[in-house]
Amino acid sequence: MNTQLTPPPEHELRPATRERQRDELIGIVDHESAQAAPRRRFIPLAAAAAVVAVAAGLTIGVPALRGHDAQPSVSGAAGADAAKPAIEPLTATEKRKYVKECDHPMSTFSDPAGSPAVADEFKWVKPPADTHAVAWVVLSYYGGRRNIACGFDAKGHQTGWTPARRGETQSAVVQKTGAGNGTYARDVARITIAIGTGPATEAILRNGFFFAPMKFIDTLTRPAPDSAPKYTVRGYDANGKLIYSSPKTYREEQALLDGCFTNPEGTKVVFVGGGRKDTPPVSQCRRGVAWNW
């Protein structure tokens, strides 16, 4: 099912829009519809709808998620916990403002039954001055089946928008969707992010979303084919084993975006990239991963 929405005005979310044009090409695959046609490669501008705030009067639900504490700690990764950036709760004013801006009429996740619950909310403690998103809220819709993580910069402007649906097919166990944020499957217990091949920053993992205080790097510029990627992301399991690594070169990154992947069962192609109009057989596509939160 291809659903292309109207992009937002240029002055709203300009950095996030540029980020999504490269890093959110995989987009939302509606796993709830067994009859949905394979997605073609396009810019999923459902995320671009995050520029319109709803009117006042939003009901804020009780926080439903409690971070990643229930999952096993990472062994074989010395110092990982100590290196994680510190966070603190939002103020009541910040929470109201950010929830209102994150939930809006144009969102494909809007729940006609009522306002969303606030599943998570926090801000970084003393983040670097160039951090793209210094605060985050995660809204939960339809009883937790659909979720949105929204990031905000130091001036309170929305700079990030990461959607996820329970059971949705994603391209890998780690899916970076913005500067220092994205989604992960339950097999992942630790994630690090670096700019290029620079020093890595530990991300915090919270109920299927990961976050790190990172600088925004324009990913639209086409570098040399064998150059290093703008971001390097790695994921580890609870035993410290590397189970995900982002492409090492732009050539590898482009090959993934131009490829295809199936549902987790390997029985149906759900994404086709590279502008292909035909649907390749499942044997030619890598197997996708369910967002199992």
C-alpha positions in Angstrom: 0.0 0.0 0.0 1.5 3.3 -1.1 0.3 6.3 0.8 2.1 9.5 0.0 1.2 12.6 2.0 1.8 16.2 1.3 5.1 17.4 2.7 5.2 20.1 5.4 6.1 23.7 4.9 9.9 24.3 4.4 10.2 26.3 7.6 8.9 23.5 9.8 11.2 20.5 10.6 13.7 21.3 7.8 16.5 19.2 9.4 14.2 16.3 10.2 12.8 16.3 6.7 16.3 16.1 5.1 17.1 13.3 7.5 14.1 11.3 6.7 14.7 11.6 2.9 17.8 9.4 3.4 17.2 7.5 6.6 13.5 6.8 6.6 13.1 5.3 3.1 12.1 2.0 4.6 9.2 3.8 6.3 6.1 2.4 7.8 5.0 -1.0 6.4 1.5 -1.6 7.5 1.8 -5.2 8.7 -1.8 -5.2 9.9 -3.1 -5.7 6.3 -2.3 -9.1 4.9 -3.5 -7.9 1.4 -1.2 -4.8 1.3 0.9 -4.6 -1.8 4.7 -4.4 -1.6 6.0 -0.9 -0.8 7.9 0.9 -3.5 10.8 3.2 -2.7 9.5 6.6 -1.8 10.0 9.2 0.9 7.5 8.3 3.6 6.1 11.7 4.2 3.7 10.4 6.9 6.5 11.6 9.2 6.4 15.0 7.5 3.0 15.6 9.0 4.6 16.3 12.3 4.5 20.1 11.7 0.9 20.8 12.8 0.1 21.0 16.5 -3.4 20.1 17.8 -5.6 22.6 19.5 -5.4 23.0 23.3 -7.2 20.5 25.5 -5.1 17.4 24.9 -5.5 14.8 27.6 -2.2 13.4 28.8 -2.3 9.7 29.7 -0.4 8.0 32.5 3.1 6.9 31.4 2.8 3.3 30.3 6.5 2.4 29.6 9.4 2.2 32.0 12.4 2.2 29.9 14.6 -0.8 29.2 15.2 -2.0 32.8 13.3 -5.2 32.4 15.6 -6.5 29.8 18.9 -8.3 30.6 22.0 -6.3 31.1 24.8 -6.5 28.5 27.7 -8.6 29.5 31.0 -8.5 27.6 30.5 -4.7 27.1 32.7 -3.2 29.8 31.7 0.3 30.8 28.6 0.4 28.6 26.2 1.4 31.3 28.5 4.0 32.8 29.0 5.6 29.4 25.3 6.0 28.7 24.2 9.7 28.6 22.2 10.9 31.6 18.5 11.8 31.3 15.9 13.5 33.5 12.1 14.0 33.3 10.6 16.9 31.4 9.0 19.7 33.3 5.2 19.8 33.3 5.3 22.8 30.9 7.7 21.0 28.5 5.6 17.9 28.6 2.4 19.7 27.7 4.1 21.6 24.9 5.9 18.6 23.4 2.9 16.3 23.6 0.7 18.9 21.9 3.2 19.3 19.1 3.8 15.6 18.6 0.1 14.7 18.4 -1.7 16.4 15.5 -4.5 16.0 13.0 -2.3 15.2 10.0 -0.6 12.2 11.7 -1.5 8.8 10.3 -1.4 7.5 13.9 -4.1 9.9 15.2 -6.6 7.8 17.2 -10.2 8.8 16.7 -11.1 7.2 20.0 -9.3 9.9 21.9 -6.0 11.4 22.9 -2.8 9.3 23.1 -1.1 8.1 26.2 2.3 9.5 27.0 4.4 6.3 26.9 7.7 8.0 27.7 9.3 11.4 28.1 12.7 12.7 29.1 15.5 15.2 28.2 19.3 14.9 28.2 21.3 16.2 31.2 23.8 18.7 29.9 23.9 17.5 26.2 26.5 18.8 23.7 25.5 22.2 22.3 25.0 20.8 18.8 22.7 18.0 19.9 19.9 17.6 17.3 17.2 16.6 19.8 17.6 17.4 23.5 14.2 16.2 24.6 11.9 13.4 23.6 8.3 12.3 24.1 6.8 9.0 23.0 3.1 8.8 22.4 1.1 5.6 22.3 -2.1 5.1 20.2 -4.7 2.4 19.8 -3.8 0.7 23.1 0.0 0.7 22.3 -0.3 -0.8 18.9 1.1 2.4 17.3 3.7 4.7 18.7 5.5 7.9 17.8 8.7 9.3 19.2 9.1 13.1 18.8 12.4 14.9 19.4 12.8 18.6 20.2 15.9 20.9 20.0 17.1 23.4 22.6 14.6 26.0 21.4 11.7 23.7 21.7 11.3 23.1 17.9 10.5 19.6 16.7 13.4 18.0 15.0 12.6 14.3 15.0 9.7 12.0 14.3 10.0 8.2 14.5 6.9 6.1 14.1 6.6 2.4 14.9 3.7 -0.1 14.8 3.6 -3.3 16.7 4.2 -6.2 14.3 5.5 -3.8 11.6 8.1 -5.3 9.3 11.4 -3.4 9.4 14.6 -4.0 7.4 16.8 -5.0 10.3 16.9 -5.5 14.1 18.2 -1.9 14.3 16.6 0.9 12.2 18.1 4.3 12.5 15.5 6.9 11.5 17.1 10.2 12.6 20.2 11.8 14.1 20.8 9.6 17.1 17.4 7.8 17.2 15.5 4.9 15.7 13.9 1.6 16.6 15.2 -1.8 17.6 13.9 -5.4 18.1 14.0 -7.2 21.4 17.1 -9.2 20.5 19.1 -6.0 20.8 20.4 -5.0 24.2 23.0 -2.3 23.4 23.4 0.3 20.5 26.2 2.7 19.7 26.2 5.5 17.2 29.1 7.4 15.7 29.5 10.2 13.2 31.4 8.5 10.4 34.2 6.5 11.9 34.6 8.8 14.9 34.1 7.9 18.6 30.9 6.1 19.4 28.1 7.4 21.7 26.1 5.0 23.8 22.4 5.1 23.1 19.7 4.5 25.7 17.2 1.8 24.8 13.6 2.4 25.9 10.8 0.0 24.9 11.7 -0.4 21.2 13.1 3.1 20.6 16.7 4.1 21.0 18.1 7.6 21.6 21.5 9.3 21.7 22.5 13.0 21.9 23.9 13.4 18.4 24.7 16.2 16.0 22.7 16.3 12.8 24.6 15.5 9.6 23.1 16.2 6.2 22.7 12.8 4.6 21.3 14.0 1.3 24.8 14.9 -0.1 26.0 12.0 -2.2 29.6 11.1 -1.2 32.1 9.0 -3.1 30.9 5.4 -3.4 33.6 4.0 -1.2 33.5 6.7 1.4 32.4 6.1 5.0 28.8 6.6 5.9 27.6 9.7 7.7 26.6 7.6 10.7 27.9 4.3 12.0 25.4 2.3 14.0 26.1 -1.0 15.8 23.8 -3.3 17.8 24.7 -6.0 20.3 22.7 -8.7 22.1 22.6 -9.3 25.8 25.9 -11.3 25.6 27.7 -8.5 24.0 27.7 -10.1 20.6 27.5 -7.8 17.5 24.3 -8.6 15.8 23.8 -5.5 13.7 26.3 -3.2 11.9 25.3 -0.4 9.5 26.9 -0.3 6.0 30.6 0.5 5.9 30.4 2.5 2.7 28.0 4.7 0.8 28.0 2.0 -1.9 26.8 -0.7 0.6 24.2 1.7 2.0 22.8 2.4 -1.4 22.7 -1.3 -2.3 20.5 -1.9 0.8 18.1 1.0 -0.1 17.9 -0.3 -3.7 17.1 -3.8 -2.5 14.1 -5.6 -1.1 13.0 -7.4 2.0 10.2 -9.8 3.0 8.0 -10.2 6.0 9.6 -12.0 9.0 8.3 -15.3 7.8 10.0 -14.9 4.4 6.7 -15.6 2.6 5.9 -12.2 1.1 7.9 -9.2 -0.3 6.9 -6.1 1.6 9.4 -3.6 0.4 11.0 -3.0 -3.1 13.6 -0.2 -3.6 15.5 1.3 -6.4 12.4 2.4 -8.4 11.6 -1.2 -9.5 8.0 -1.7 -10.7 8.1 -5.5 -10.5 8.0 -7.5 -7.4 11.0 -9.9 -7.2 10.6 -13.4 -5.8 11.1 -13.8 -2.0 14.3 -15.7 -2.7 16.0 -12.6 -4.0 15.1 -10.5 -1.0 16.5 -10.4 2.6 14.2 -11.3 5.4 12.7 -8.4 7.4 12.3 -8.2 11.2 9.1 -7.5 13.2 9.0 -4.6 15.6 8.0 -6.8 18.5 7.1 -4.3 21.2 
